Amino acid sequence: MTLRDAEWRLLYAGTDLTFGTPATPVFNRRTPDLGDVDILASEVGRPRSDGQSFGVDYRAGRTIGFDLGVRAESGAAVRDATADLTRAWRADAVRLTPGAVAELQTRYDGRERAVFGRPRRFAADYSDASVNRLVSVTADFVCADDVFYSTTESQQLISLVPPPGGGLIAPLAAPMSTTASSDRSMGITVGGELPAWPVIEITGPITNPVVEVVGLWRMAFTLTLAYDQTLVIDTRPWARTAKRNGASVARSLTRTSARLSKAAIPPGDWEVALRGVSATGTPTARVRWRDTFSAL
């Protein structure tokens, strides 16, 4: 779905709400406020000296504020439309799940961007509902971070292909195994302005899988994936998880591996490799990411 300029779209499981222009029942009365971003500073004063010393600064998530109007052909209809908006902003499917986020998309001057977070404040004023068929709403969306993402995902599929063998060498001894260590790499191109946070899905069967962005970081797991199992490594700021078929396997990440919080991929061309031991050569790794931007 392509948004019109100045439209916004709230997305999460079971909800797809478009609003923001006079073409929709819910419209922006004023341009949404993208909010200030707090700086989590760590400077300290210099003992027995003027000035201060700076440490590492971190940026908090932004809060986007909306001044909305809901209009319809009758007082009853405007109340129904406001009820729909209220249910969407409750975001029950998101707020009751730890770590879950909703996606909020928008489009301005042909540029589509998205943020991730949760709907929060919601205050509706029904004083004009019966006479003017208008309900005013003040609402907030709290973002997980301060950046903007592309609305579409990029992805690359990497297959694990065993190296060619030279046959069997006699004499043979039981039990025999044809399992071999294998690896394969593919190139990816990350766009945008800021490092992107990848989601990597490795499917079995494979033992001790390793995924590496060559020259940047490497993650190795001491585990085995069966043919019907998938390891999902989610480095996004609001997730930071490694799960096999939904169960955490974070403890299987080796001590020399990169931390999930350090696994962003800067813009540019990179080679991503999948390595491991497999008897079939059928395992794959799907790398997904969204280009990341500093401004709307």
C-alpha positions as CSV (number, residue, x, y, z in Angstrom):
1,M,0.0,0.0,0.0
2,T,1.4,3.4,-1.0
3,L,0.6,6.3,1.3
4,R,-0.4,9.7,0.2
5,D,1.8,12.6,1.2
6,A,1.2,13.5,4.9
7,E,-0.6,10.3,5.6
8,W,0.3,8.0,8.5
9,R,-0.3,4.3,9.0
10,L,-0.3,2.3,12.2
11,L,0.5,-1.4,11.8
12,Y,0.5,-4.4,14.2
13,A,-1.1,-7.8,14.3
14,G,-4.8,-7.4,13.5
15,T,-4.6,-3.6,12.9
16,D,-3.9,-1.5,9.8
17,L,-5.1,2.1,10.3
18,T,-4.4,4.9,7.9
19,F,-5.0,8.5,9.0
20,G,-3.7,12.0,8.7
21,T,-5.3,13.7,5.6
22,P,-8.8,14.9,4.8
23,A,-9.2,11.8,2.7
24,T,-9.4,9.7,5.8
25,P,-11.9,9.9,8.7
26,V,-9.1,10.7,11.1
27,F,-7.0,13.7,10.0
28,N,-4.1,15.8,11.4
29,R,-5.3,19.2,12.7
30,R,-1.7,20.2,13.0
31,T,1.6,18.8,11.6
32,P,2.6,16.0,14.0
33,D,5.4,17.0,16.5
34,L,8.4,14.7,16.0
35,G,9.6,15.6,19.5
36,D,13.0,16.3,21.0
37,V,15.4,13.5,21.7
38,D,16.9,13.4,25.2
39,I,20.6,12.9,25.5
40,L,21.7,10.5,28.1
41,A,25.0,12.2,28.9
42,S,27.8,10.9,31.1
43,E,30.1,13.9,31.6
44,V,31.7,14.5,35.0
45,G,33.5,17.4,36.5
46,R,37.3,17.5,36.5
47,P,38.5,17.2,40.1
48,R,40.3,20.4,41.3
49,S,40.1,21.8,37.7
50,D,37.8,23.9,35.5
51,G,35.5,22.3,33.0
52,Q,34.2,18.8,32.6
53,S,35.2,15.5,31.0
54,F,32.9,13.8,28.5
55,G,32.1,10.1,28.4
56,V,29.8,8.2,26.1
57,D,26.5,9.8,25.2
58,Y,23.4,7.9,24.3
59,R,20.2,9.1,22.6
60,A,16.8,8.2,24.0
61,G,13.8,7.3,21.9
62,R,11.6,10.1,20.5
63,T,7.9,10.7,21.2
64,I,5.7,11.7,18.2
65,G,2.7,13.9,19.2
66,F,-0.5,14.0,17.2
67,D,-3.4,16.6,17.3
68,L,-6.1,14.6,15.5
69,G,-9.6,15.3,14.4
70,V,-12.3,12.7,13.7
71,R,-15.1,13.8,11.4
72,A,-18.2,11.9,10.1
73,E,-21.7,12.5,8.7
74,S,-23.5,12.2,12.0
75,G,-22.8,12.3,15.7
76,A,-23.3,8.5,16.0
77,A,-20.9,7.9,13.1
78,V,-18.2,10.2,14.5
79,R,-18.4,8.3,17.8
80,D,-18.1,5.0,16.0
81,A,-15.0,6.3,14.1
82,T,-13.5,7.5,17.4
83,A,-14.1,4.1,19.0
84,D,-12.2,2.5,16.1
85,L,-9.3,4.9,16.6
86,T,-9.4,4.3,20.4
87,R,-9.2,0.5,19.9
88,A,-6.3,0.9,17.5
89,W,-4.4,3.2,19.9
90,R,-5.0,0.7,22.8
91,A,-2.8,-1.7,20.9
92,D,-3.7,-4.7,23.1
93,A,-1.8,-7.1,20.8
94,V,1.3,-5.1,21.5
95,R,1.1,-3.7,25.0
96,L,0.4,-7.2,26.6
97,T,3.5,-8.8,25.0
98,P,6.9,-7.9,26.5
99,G,9.2,-6.4,23.9
100,A,6.5,-6.2,21.2
101,V,6.3,-3.0,19.1
102,A,4.0,-1.5,16.5
103,E,5.1,0.0,13.3
104,L,4.1,3.6,12.4
105,Q,4.7,4.6,8.8
106,T,4.4,8.0,7.1
107,R,5.2,9.7,3.8
108,Y,6.3,13.3,3.2
109,D,7.4,14.7,-0.2
110,G,7.5,11.2,-1.7
111,R,9.8,9.8,1.1
112,E,8.3,6.9,3.1
113,R,9.7,6.2,6.5
114,A,8.8,4.1,9.5
115,V,9.4,4.1,13.3
116,F,8.8,1.3,15.8
117,G,7.3,1.7,19.3
118,R,4.0,1.8,21.1
119,P,0.9,4.0,21.1
120,R,0.6,5.7,24.5
121,R,-1.3,8.8,25.5
122,F,-4.8,9.1,24.1
123,A,-7.2,11.8,25.1
124,A,-10.5,12.4,23.2
125,D,-12.7,15.5,23.5
126,Y,-16.4,14.8,22.5
127,S,-17.7,18.3,23.2
128,D,-18.3,18.9,19.5
129,A,-19.4,15.4,18.6
130,S,-23.2,16.0,18.5
131,V,-23.3,19.5,17.0
132,N,-20.3,19.7,14.7
133,R,-19.8,15.9,14.2
134,L,-16.1,16.4,15.3
135,V,-14.1,14.7,18.0
136,S,-10.6,16.1,18.9
137,V,-7.9,13.7,20.0
138,T,-4.5,14.2,21.5
139,A,-2.3,11.2,21.1
140,D,1.3,10.1,21.5
141,F,3.4,7.4,19.9
142,V,6.6,6.5,21.9
143,C,9.4,5.2,19.7
144,A,12.0,2.6,20.6
145,D,14.8,4.8,19.3
146,D,15.4,8.1,17.6
147,V,15.9,7.0,14.0
148,F,13.7,6.4,11.0
149,Y,13.6,3.2,8.9
150,S,12.6,2.4,5.3
151,T,9.1,1.0,5.0
152,T,10.4,-2.0,3.0
153,E,12.8,-4.7,4.0
154,S,15.9,-5.7,2.0
155,Q,17.0,-9.4,2.2
156,Q,19.5,-11.9,0.9
157,L,19.4,-15.7,1.0
158,I,22.6,-17.6,1.7
159,S,22.7,-21.4,1.0
160,L,25.1,-23.8,2.7
161,V,26.8,-25.9,0.0
162,P,29.2,-28.7,1.0
163,P,32.6,-28.5,-0.7
164,P,33.1,-31.1,-3.4
165,G,34.5,-34.4,-2.2
166,G,37.1,-36.7,-3.7
167,G,35.3,-39.9,-3.0
168,L,35.9,-42.5,-0.3
169,I,39.3,-43.8,0.7
170,A,39.8,-47.6,1.4
171,P,39.9,-49.3,3.7
172,L,36.5,-48.2,5.1
173,A,35.5,-48.6,8.7
174,A,32.1,-48.4,10.2
175,P,30.3,-46.3,11.2
176,M,30.8,-44.1,8.1
177,S,29.7,-40.4,7.9
178,T,29.6,-38.1,4.9
179,T,29.1,-35.0,7.1
180,A,31.4,-32.1,6.1
181,S,32.1,-28.6,7.3
182,S,30.7,-26.2,4.8
183,D,30.5,-22.5,4.1
184,R,29.0,-20.0,1.6
185,S,29.0,-16.2,1.4
186,M,26.9,-13.7,-0.5
187,G,27.2,-9.9,-1.0
188,I,24.7,-7.4,0.4
189,T,24.4,-3.7,0.0
190,V,23.1,-1.6,2.9
191,G,21.7,1.8,2.0
192,G,20.5,4.6,4.2
193,E,22.5,7.0,6.3
194,L,23.1,5.0,9.6
195,P,24.0,1.4,10.4
196,A,21.2,-1.1,9.9
197,W,20.1,-3.8,12.4
198,P,19.8,-7.2,10.7
199,V,17.5,-10.1,11.5
200,I,19.2,-13.4,10.5
201,E,17.1,-16.6,10.1
202,I,19.2,-19.9,9.9
203,T,17.3,-23.1,9.0
204,G,18.7,-26.6,9.7
205,P,19.9,-29.2,9.6
206,I,23.2,-27.7,10.7
207,T,25.6,-28.1,13.7
208,N,27.6,-25.2,15.2
209,P,26.2,-22.5,12.8
210,V,28.3,-19.4,12.3
211,V,27.2,-16.2,10.6
212,E,29.8,-13.5,9.8
213,V,29.8,-10.1,8.2
214,V,33.3,-10.4,6.8
215,G,35.6,-7.8,8.3
216,L,33.0,-6.5,10.7
217,W,31.7,-9.1,13.2
218,R,31.1,-12.8,13.7
219,M,28.6,-14.9,15.7
220,A,29.1,-18.6,16.5
221,F,26.6,-20.9,18.2
222,T,27.3,-24.2,20.0
223,L,24.1,-25.9,19.1
224,T,22.4,-28.2,16.5
225,L,19.4,-27.2,14.4
226,A,17.3,-30.1,13.1
227,Y,15.7,-30.0,9.7
228,D,12.5,-28.4,11.1
229,Q,14.2,-25.9,13.4
230,T,15.1,-22.3,12.8
231,L,17.5,-20.0,14.7
232,V,16.4,-16.4,14.6
233,I,19.0,-13.8,15.5
234,D,17.3,-10.5,16.0
235,T,19.7,-7.6,16.6
236,R,17.1,-4.8,16.4
237,P,17.2,-2.5,19.5
238,W,13.7,-3.5,20.7
239,A,14.5,-7.2,20.4
240,R,18.1,-8.3,20.9
241,T,17.3,-12.0,21.0
242,A,18.5,-15.3,19.7
243,K,15.8,-18.0,19.6
244,R,15.5,-21.6,18.3
245,N,11.9,-22.2,17.3
246,G,10.9,-19.5,19.8
247,A,13.0,-20.6,22.7
248,S,16.0,-18.5,23.8
249,V,19.5,-20.0,23.0
250,A,21.4,-16.9,24.0
251,R,23.7,-19.1,26.2
252,S,24.9,-21.0,23.2
253,L,26.5,-17.9,21.7
254,T,30.3,-18.3,22.1
255,R,32.2,-15.8,24.3
256,T,34.2,-14.6,21.3
257,S,31.1,-13.7,19.3
258,A,29.9,-10.2,18.8
259,R,27.2,-8.9,21.1
260,L,23.8,-8.4,19.6
261,S,24.0,-4.7,20.6
262,K,27.2,-4.4,18.5
263,A,25.9,-6.2,15.4
264,A,24.7,-3.2,13.3
265,I,25.9,-3.1,9.6
266,P,27.0,0.3,8.3
267,P,25.9,1.5,4.9
268,G,28.0,0.0,2.1
269,D,28.8,-3.3,0.4
270,W,29.4,-6.3,2.6
271,E,30.0,-10.0,2.3
272,V,27.9,-12.2,4.7
273,A,29.0,-15.8,5.2
274,L,27.2,-18.8,6.6
275,R,29.3,-21.6,8.0
276,G,28.7,-24.9,9.9
277,V,28.6,-28.6,9.6
278,S,25.8,-30.3,7.7
279,A,25.3,-33.7,6.0
280,T,22.7,-32.4,3.5
281,G,24.0,-29.0,2.4
282,T,20.4,-27.6,2.5
283,P,20.7,-25.1,5.4
284,T,20.1,-21.5,4.6
285,A,20.5,-18.1,6.2
286,R,18.1,-15.3,5.3
287,V,19.4,-11.9,6.2
288,R,16.8,-9.1,6.5
289,W,17.3,-5.4,7.2
290,R,15.9,-2.0,6.8
291,D,17.9,1.0,5.7
292,T,18.1,3.6,8.5
293,F,18.0,7.4,8.4
294,S,18.6,10.2,10.9
295,A,15.7,12.4,9.9
296,L,12.2,12.2,8.3
